[in-house]
Amino acid sequence: MFSHLVSHCFDSCVDDFTTKSLIQRETGCVSRCVKKFMAGSERISQRFQEGQAQMMAQPPPGR
Protein backbone atom coordinates (compact mmCIF):
# COMPACT_ATOMS: atom_id res chain seq x y z
CA MET A 1 0.00 0.00 0.00
CA PHE A 2 2.78 2.42 0.92
CA SER A 3 4.67 1.86 -2.34
CA HIS A 4 1.46 2.44 -4.32
CA LEU A 5 0.84 5.68 -2.43
CA VAL A 6 4.37 6.94 -3.05
CA SER A 7 4.29 5.97 -6.70
CA HIS A 8 0.86 7.50 -7.34
CA CYS A 9 1.54 10.80 -5.58
CA PHE A 10 5.00 11.15 -7.11
CA ASP A 11 3.69 10.51 -10.62
CA SER A 12 0.78 12.90 -10.09
CA CYS A 13 2.67 15.76 -8.46
CA VAL A 14 6.34 15.82 -9.41
CA ASP A 15 7.19 17.04 -12.89
CA ASP A 16 10.06 19.50 -12.44
CA PHE A 17 13.40 17.74 -12.25
CA THR A 18 15.57 20.86 -12.54
CA THR A 19 16.12 21.03 -8.76
CA LYS A 20 17.05 18.43 -6.15
CA SER A 21 14.20 19.35 -3.81
CA LEU A 22 10.48 19.69 -4.36
CA ILE A 23 9.15 23.10 -5.28
CA GLN A 24 6.32 24.60 -3.23
CA ARG A 25 3.59 23.56 -5.68
CA GLU A 26 4.82 19.96 -5.68
CA THR A 27 5.03 19.87 -1.88
CA GLY A 28 1.43 21.06 -1.57
CA CYS A 29 0.27 18.58 -4.19
CA VAL A 30 1.99 15.65 -2.45
CA SER A 31 0.50 16.68 0.89
CA ARG A 32 -3.04 16.84 -0.56
CA CYS A 33 -2.51 13.56 -2.42
CA VAL A 34 -1.41 11.72 0.72
CA LYS A 35 -4.29 13.14 2.77
CA LYS A 36 -6.81 12.17 0.12
CA PHE A 37 -5.36 8.67 -0.25
CA MET A 38 -5.35 8.11 3.53
CA ALA A 39 -8.93 9.38 3.88
CA GLY A 40 -10.04 7.04 1.11
CA SER A 41 -8.25 4.10 2.69
CA GLU A 42 -9.82 4.88 6.06
CA ARG A 43 -13.30 5.04 4.52
CA ILE A 44 -12.79 1.73 2.70
CA SER A 45 -11.67 0.15 5.98
CA GLN A 46 -14.75 1.49 7.78
CA ARG A 47 -17.08 0.13 5.09
CA PHE A 48 -15.35 -3.26 5.23
CA GLN A 49 -15.77 -3.37 9.01
CA GLU A 50 -19.46 -2.44 8.67
CA GLY A 51 -19.94 -5.26 6.17
CA GLN A 52 -18.17 -7.72 8.46
CA ALA A 53 -20.35 -6.67 11.40
CA GLN A 54 -23.50 -7.19 9.31
CA MET A 55 -22.33 -10.64 8.23
CA MET A 56 -21.56 -11.62 11.83
CA ALA A 57 -24.99 -10.43 12.98
CA GLN A 58 -26.82 -12.69 10.51
CA PRO A 59 -27.65 -16.23 11.61
CA PRO A 60 -25.73 -18.98 9.79
CA PRO A 61 -27.49 -20.41 6.73
CA GLY A 62 -29.64 -23.47 7.33
CA ARG A 63 -30.52 -22.72 10.92
Secondary structure, DSSP 8 states (H G I E B T S, - for coil): -HHHHHHHHHHHH----SSSS--HHHHHHHHHHHHHHHHHHHHHHHHHHHHHHHHHHS--TT-
